[in-house]
Amino acid sequence: MSKMKLRVGSDEQKEHVAIQLVNLDTGKALGAILLDGASAEHHIHEVAKSRAILKGGVSPSIDPGFRFDAVLEPSWQGMDHRFPEGRILALRHSGLGWLTFCLSDNPVVGHGAFFFQQSARAIPRQTRAAGSGGCVHTHTAALFLV
């Protein structure tokens, strides 16, 4: 049996995700499928569900050498509805779509405290420019928990 691989990209109009099944021996595409944004997001989540049940699973900690593919300033929403298990936080990834997490109270408080402490270190509360005649720039950090 020939070795195969998937080739993934977008179409020229950037309206669809194009997925091809390519024969590695010949380099020829054996078939292709075009997915619109909603269908691509659906299949991404289906692949993630299947990945979650594989033996070995996802490493519980970040491995050394892990390559971060981070989204800068993602949109996020906290849901008003509270589940018995905790609070819902949704983060928007430009490629993966909306990812939702259910956090119990202790992690919510811990995560909030962590981000608050980090922002307090990174953003000075007050800075006074030397020789500026007392010009004061004030920065505040806000913490929002749902």
Summary of the structure (lengths in Angstrom):
residues: 146
radius of gyration: 22.7
end to end distance: 53.6
largest distance: 78.5
contacts: 268
relative contact order: 0.09
helix: 23%
strand: 34%
